[in-house]
Amino acid sequence: MPLPTYTAPPALVTAGTTLAWTQSAPDTPSGDGWACTVYLIGPSEAEVEGAAADNGVDFACELSATASGELTPGAYRWTARATKDTAAHDIATGTFTLLPNPATAENGSGRSFAARMLAQVESRISELLADNIEEYTQGQLQARRRTLDDLENQRARYQAEVQAEQRQGSRPVQAFRVQFARPR
């Protein structure tokens, strides 16, 4: 099965996979001495050097599986910049979401804050129900554990947040549409 051919990074990329695409550059052709670097900016940063494509115009860009695996999952903005001598031109920009690497993901990786907190609160409720001591004093030290009511309130809050995330498709990143107009 042949690998897909991209003309830009796709909207979703999985960490630990190779991302390869052909960056079109008709105004800054690779055969005319132009070089291309793609800058990735997000939770972490990286640079991808574009190699001159066989057609003498485009650039073959590749982010290796190792390099993508070292990036932190999240929303990324990319900019392809062509340079020659002292000239620099941004030839393409875009965004993508880097998903966690399923081969190396730790327990809880990829879950939202609310989902992780819900699991912790539910675990704490279980501990509290197993141990009936709510308050104790030892010398001048006095400690009071959270009550079951406090924990149930927290659980309800995080359950509501997790349900809201699930209704939105569990997308960790919100997309906003922006339109620019020329001033009159």
WOJO-V599938 format. One record per backbone hydrogen bond with DSSP energy under -0.5 kcal/mol. NH is the residue of the N-H (numbers start at 1). CO is the residue of the C=O. If there is no record, write none. Layout:
nh=NH co=CO
nh=NH co=CO
This chain:
nh=6 co=4
nh=6 co=20
nh=13 co=97
nh=15 co=13
nh=15 co=99
nh=17 co=14
nh=19 co=63
nh=20 co=18
nh=21 co=61
nh=22 co=6
nh=23 co=21
nh=23 co=59
nh=24 co=22
nh=28 co=25
nh=30 co=57
nh=31 co=56
nh=32 co=29
nh=33 co=30
nh=34 co=29
nh=35 co=83
nh=36 co=50
nh=37 co=81
nh=38 co=48
nh=39 co=37
nh=39 co=79
nh=40 co=38
nh=40 co=46
nh=41 co=39
nh=41 co=77
nh=42 co=44
nh=46 co=40
nh=48 co=38
nh=50 co=36
nh=51 co=60
nh=53 co=58
nh=56 co=53
nh=59 co=23
nh=60 co=51
nh=61 co=21
nh=61 co=59
nh=63 co=19
nh=64 co=62
nh=68 co=64
nh=69 co=65
nh=70 co=66
nh=71 co=67
nh=71 co=68
nh=74 co=98
nh=76 co=96
nh=77 co=41
nh=78 co=94
nh=79 co=39
nh=80 co=92
nh=81 co=37
nh=81 co=79
nh=82 co=89
nh=83 co=35
nh=84 co=87
nh=87 co=84
nh=89 co=82
nh=91 co=80
nh=91 co=89
nh=92 co=80
nh=94 co=78
nh=96 co=76
nh=97 co=11
nh=98 co=74
nh=98 co=96
nh=99 co=13
nh=99 co=97
nh=102 co=100
nh=104 co=101
nh=105 co=101
nh=109 co=106
nh=111 co=108
nh=116 co=112
nh=117 co=113
nh=118 co=114
nh=119 co=115
nh=120 co=116
nh=121 co=117
nh=122 co=118
nh=123 co=119
nh=124 co=120
nh=125 co=121
nh=126 co=122
nh=127 co=123
nh=128 co=124
nh=129 co=125
nh=130 co=126
nh=131 co=127
nh=132 co=130
nh=134 co=132
nh=136 co=143
nh=138 co=141
nh=141 co=138
nh=142 co=140
nh=143 co=136
nh=145 co=134
nh=151 co=147
nh=152 co=148
nh=153 co=149
nh=154 co=150
nh=155 co=151
nh=156 co=152
nh=157 co=153
nh=158 co=154
nh=159 co=155
nh=160 co=156
nh=161 co=157
nh=162 co=158
nh=163 co=159
nh=164 co=160
nh=165 co=161
nh=166 co=162
nh=167 co=163
nh=168 co=164
nh=169 co=166
nh=170 co=165
nh=172 co=170
nh=178 co=176
